[in-house]
Amino acid sequence: MALPKNMRLKGHRTFNYIHKNSKIYKGNLMTFRVARSNPEILSSHNFRNSSNNLRVAIAISKKVSKKAVDRNKIRRILNDWLLKNIQLINNHKPYWLLVNLKCGDYSNENKIFLKEFQNLMFKSDLIK
């Protein structure tokens, strides 16, 4: 299941803003870029009502896996974790998050990178 439309980030201006104004949290398998939300950037995408939502973009390079099927599987695993732990609890902050996965073998390490994802979510203070 994919993230709802009101939780996804889109547009090059959004990503430029995140790269310029973010705080970086590094892990062994991924990096987080966290920036305070800026709803004016998303006004062209008709997202005016949801400035208090956490928005997420998950970027997985071809260096992680050449197969799009594998990259999409990793993306779905992270999206499922977010849906279970953010949407239901509703204890998130109004920030934008860009997740970049580093090079590595993710084929049999679901628990390892999910644990690191969870640790970085707590470390970045996006959830309590």
C-alpha contacts under 8 A as a table, 3 or more apart, distances in Angstrom:
res1	aa1	res2	aa2	distance
1	M	76	R	6.64
1	M	79	N	7.27
1	M	80	D	6.67
2	A	76	R	6.59
2	A	79	N	6.16
2	A	80	D	7.55
3	L	7	M	6.18
3	L	8	R	6.56
3	L	79	N	5.93
3	L	80	D	7.95
3	L	83	L	7.00
4	P	7	M	5.49
4	P	8	R	6.84
5	K	8	R	5.57
6	N	47	F	7.22
6	N	50	S	7.00
6	N	53	N	7.65
6	N	55	R	7.32
7	M	53	N	6.89
7	M	54	L	6.25
7	M	55	R	4.37
7	M	56	V	5.99
8	R	55	R	5.26
8	R	56	V	5.16
8	R	57	A	6.00
9	L	14	T	7.18
9	L	55	R	5.86
9	L	56	V	5.79
9	L	57	A	5.48
9	L	96	W	7.79
10	K	14	T	6.54
10	K	15	F	7.68
10	K	57	A	7.86
11	G	14	T	5.41
11	G	15	F	6.76
11	G	42	L	7.97
12	H	15	F	5.19
12	H	16	N	6.12
13	R	16	N	5.04
13	R	17	Y	6.09
13	R	41	I	6.77
14	T	17	Y	5.14
14	T	18	I	6.29
14	T	41	I	6.32
14	T	42	L	7.37
15	F	18	I	4.99
15	F	19	H	6.14
16	N	19	H	5.19
16	N	20	K	6.23
17	Y	20	K	5.26
17	Y	21	N	5.90
17	Y	22	S	7.93
18	I	21	N	5.31
18	I	22	S	5.29
18	I	33	R	6.97
18	I	34	V	7.14
18	I	35	A	5.70
18	I	96	W	7.49
18	I	98	L	7.57
19	H	22	S	5.90
19	H	33	R	7.40
21	N	35	A	5.90
21	N	36	R	7.98
22	S	33	R	5.48
22	S	34	V	4.99
22	S	35	A	4.31
22	S	36	R	7.64
23	K	33	R	5.61
23	K	34	V	5.28
23	K	35	A	6.42
24	I	31	T	6.93
24	I	32	F	5.62
24	I	33	R	4.68
24	I	34	V	6.50
25	Y	31	T	5.68
25	Y	32	F	5.00
25	Y	33	R	6.53
25	Y	120	L	6.98
25	Y	123	K	7.83
25	Y	124	S	6.73
26	K	30	M	6.44
26	K	31	T	4.47
26	K	32	F	6.39
26	K	120	L	7.84
27	G	30	M	5.27
27	G	31	T	5.78
27	G	116	E	7.01
27	G	120	L	7.25
28	N	102	K	7.85
28	N	116	E	7.96
29	L	101	L	6.08
29	L	102	K	5.29
29	L	103	C	7.38
29	L	104	G	7.20
29	L	113	F	6.68
29	L	116	E	7.49
30	M	99	V	6.91
30	M	100	N	5.56
30	M	101	L	4.27
30	M	102	K	5.17
30	M	117	F	7.70
31	T	99	V	5.94
31	T	100	N	5.32
31	T	101	L	6.51
31	T	102	K	7.47
32	F	97	L	6.70
32	F	98	L	5.76
32	F	99	V	4.84
32	F	100	N	6.53
32	F	120	L	7.39
33	R	97	L	5.70
33	R	98	L	5.05
33	R	99	V	6.58
34	V	95	Y	6.65
34	V	96	W	5.74
34	V	97	L	4.74
34	V	98	L	6.59
34	V	124	S	7.60
35	A	95	Y	5.71
35	A	96	W	5.28
35	A	97	L	6.66
36	R	94	P	6.74
36	R	95	Y	4.54
36	R	96	W	6.10
37	S	51	S	7.02
37	S	52	N	7.93
37	S	54	L	7.99
37	S	94	P	5.90
37	S	95	Y	4.69
37	S	96	W	5.45
38	N	41	I	6.07
38	N	42	L	7.63
38	N	51	S	7.51
39	P	42	L	5.30
39	P	43	S	6.54
39	P	47	F	7.56
39	P	48	R	6.74
39	P	51	S	5.51
40	E	43	S	5.25
40	E	48	R	7.95
41	I	44	S	7.22
42	L	45	H	5.31
42	L	46	N	6.83
42	L	47	F	5.87
42	L	48	R	7.24
43	S	46	N	5.30
43	S	47	F	5.85
43	S	48	R	5.80
44	S	47	F	7.74
47	F	50	S	6.12
47	F	51	S	7.78
48	R	51	S	6.73
50	S	53	N	5.65
51	S	94	P	6.92
52	N	93	K	7.25
52	N	94	P	4.65
52	N	95	Y	7.95
53	N	92	H	7.58
53	N	93	K	6.99
53	N	94	P	5.00
53	N	95	Y	7.21
54	L	92	H	6.40
54	L	93	K	6.07
54	L	94	P	4.90
54	L	95	Y	5.13
54	L	96	W	5.84
54	L	97	L	7.54
55	R	94	P	7.79
55	R	95	Y	6.59
55	R	96	W	4.82
55	R	97	L	6.16
56	V	96	W	5.93
56	V	97	L	4.76
56	V	98	L	5.95
56	V	99	V	7.62
57	A	97	L	6.27
57	A	98	L	4.86
57	A	99	V	6.19
58	I	75	R	6.77
58	I	98	L	5.96
58	I	99	V	4.74
58	I	100	N	6.30
59	A	98	L	7.28
59	A	99	V	5.94
59	A	100	N	4.98
59	A	101	L	6.71
60	I	64	V	6.77
60	I	71	R	6.38
60	I	75	R	7.77
60	I	100	N	6.07
60	I	101	L	5.45
60	I	102	K	7.92
61	S	64	V	5.58
61	S	65	S	7.32
61	S	100	N	7.90
61	S	101	L	7.09
61	S	102	K	7.79
61	S	103	C	7.87
62	K	65	S	5.16
62	K	66	K	5.02
62	K	67	K	7.59
62	K	71	R	7.96
63	K	66	K	6.61
63	K	103	C	5.66
63	K	104	G	7.95
64	V	71	R	7.53
64	V	101	L	7.35
64	V	102	K	6.73
64	V	103	C	4.68
64	V	104	G	5.65
64	V	105	D	6.88
64	V	106	Y	7.71
65	S	68	A	7.35
65	S	70	D	6.46
65	S	71	R	6.32
65	S	105	D	7.86
66	K	70	D	7.97
67	K	70	D	5.49
67	K	71	R	6.61
68	A	71	R	5.01
68	A	72	N	5.97
69	V	72	N	5.21
69	V	73	K	6.16
70	D	73	K	5.04
70	D	74	I	6.39
70	D	107	S	7.89
71	R	74	I	5.24
71	R	75	R	6.24
72	N	75	R	4.89
72	N	76	R	6.05
73	K	76	R	5.09
73	K	77	I	6.26
74	I	77	I	5.14
74	I	78	L	6.40
74	I	106	Y	7.86
75	R	78	L	5.26
75	R	79	N	6.08
76	R	79	N	4.93
76	R	80	D	6.02
77	I	80	D	5.21
77	I	81	W	6.40
78	L	81	W	5.14
78	L	82	L	6.29
78	L	114	L	7.20
78	L	117	F	7.96
79	N	82	L	5.05
79	N	83	L	6.13
80	D	83	L	5.07
80	D	84	K	6.14
81	W	84	K	5.25
81	W	85	N	6.05
82	L	85	N	5.27
82	L	86	I	5.37
82	L	87	Q	7.22
83	L	86	I	5.63
83	L	87	Q	5.27
83	L	88	L	7.19
84	K	87	Q	6.36
84	K	88	L	6.17
85	N	88	L	6.20
85	N	89	I	6.13
86	I	89	I	5.47
86	I	90	N	5.44
86	I	91	N	6.58
86	I	92	H	6.43
86	I	127	I	7.63
87	Q	90	N	5.17
91	N	127	I	5.98
91	N	128	K	6.81
92	H	126	L	5.74
92	H	127	I	5.03
92	H	128	K	7.60
93	K	126	L	5.83
93	K	127	I	7.08
95	Y	126	L	7.60
105	D	108	N	7.75
105	D	109	E	7.63
106	Y	109	E	5.17
106	Y	110	N	6.82
106	Y	113	F	7.72
107	S	110	N	7.39
109	E	112	I	5.16
109	E	113	F	6.31
110	N	113	F	5.68
110	N	114	L	5.97
111	K	114	L	5.13
111	K	115	K	5.95
112	I	115	K	5.24
112	I	116	E	6.37
113	F	116	E	4.94
113	F	117	F	5.97
114	L	117	F	4.90
114	L	118	Q	6.13
115	K	118	Q	5.10
115	K	119	N	6.13
116	E	119	N	4.94
116	E	120	L	6.08
117	F	120	L	5.23
117	F	121	M	6.20
118	Q	121	M	5.05
118	Q	122	F	6.41
119	N	122	F	5.23
119	N	123	K	5.96
120	L	123	K	4.76
120	L	124	S	5.82
121	M	124	S	5.34
121	M	125	D	6.29
121	M	126	L	5.63
121	M	127	I	6.33
122	F	125	D	4.92
122	F	126	L	6.25
122	F	127	I	5.78
122	F	128	K	6.44
123	K	126	L	7.82
125	D	128	K	6.50
